[in-house]
Amino acid sequence: MVIKSIIMAPSTANVKVTLGDDRGEERFFILRELWQKLLEKAPVKEGTKVTESLYTAICGLADRTRAVAEAGRIIAGSDKSRKEIEKKLKDKGFSEKHAVYATAAYVRRGLLDDRSACVRIAEKEVRNKHRGRHRVISYLTSRGFERQDAQVAADAVAGELYDEALEYNIEHRYPGILSGGRDEKRKAFAALVRMGFDTGEIWSCADRMKDETGR
């Protein structure tokens, strides 16, 4: 088997490599930066005989290129942590080495940033799911973000949003804390704690809402 052609695509960073012999051809697409690294190790060109080690190297570079492309599709969907993306790639059959390389490629380009994603997700969790700070931190760490980044992101959410989230929960989900009996208040309070709100802020908000509604 020999390398029949090498085409450097003018508008992309890919290289099209065709290997062939009398049994047929195989085509590979490889990121240009990966191809350049291969060339630093071996003077590969059209007509070069493909040894077993060279064939293995080319297959590996093509797999790594596919991992980068798949990571791009995952990133385009919604905010995810680097660990989440790596797991999804491994679930799709990519090796851990290629999954790590793919996510690192987007980190280098500034297209994957756990800290920024963490902040955006934290705000969505408070705005849309009405969660408190502790629940937000727990949720972010469960998705693969570092705990320190999760804490910073939770702290970055405006206090007013947490207040609105707590008021929403009391008004629409657990109104028993305002006018229910002892058991109902206890259950409502426990539920609000599980939603991630502090004891003090729960009672403070409940007292304020009682005064406003006259309950």
Secondary structure, DSSP 8 states (H G I E B T S, - for coil): -EEEEEEE-SSSSEEEEEEEETTEEEEEEEEHHHHHHHHHHS---TT-B--HHHHHHHHHHHHHHHHHHHHHHHHHHS---HHHHHHHHHHTT--HHHHHHHHHHHHHTTS--HHHHHHHHHHHHHHHH---HHHHHHHHHHTT--HHHHHHHHHHS-HHHHHHHHHHIIIII-THHHHS-HHHHHHHHHHHHHTT--HHHHHHHHHHHHHHHT-
